[in-house]
Amino acid sequence: MSETIQPLGSRVLVLVLAQENRTASGLVIPDTAKEKPQRGEVVAIGDDTDVIKVAVGDRVLFPKYTGTEVKLDDRDHLIIESTDLLAILRDAPAA
């Protein structure tokens, strides 16, 4: 059975995006040496639309140690105050 979470107020639910397992030169990074993820995708938003500046589907950047960790369908998520989000990540325009 699958669960859903609806954040309240100005909180957002963010799916934590996995970090790369290899460096640019091809070295494998062990789990103990990886930094805490800081990127995610917004999967649900609260009902305080005056404060929330992101939408479902936005990729975001957040501080390393923020939010409340939850596991849904064996995937890591965070419930974060929308004001704690640092930036929306966008693809660079083609040159």
Secondary structure as UniProt FT lines:
FT   TURN            9..10
FT   STRAND          11..16
FT   TURN            24..25
FT   HELIX           31..33
FT   STRAND          39..45
FT   TURN            49..51
FT   TURN            56..57
FT   STRAND          59..61
FT   STRAND          68..72
FT   TURN            73..74
FT   STRAND          75..81
FT   HELIX           82..84
FT   STRAND          87..89
//
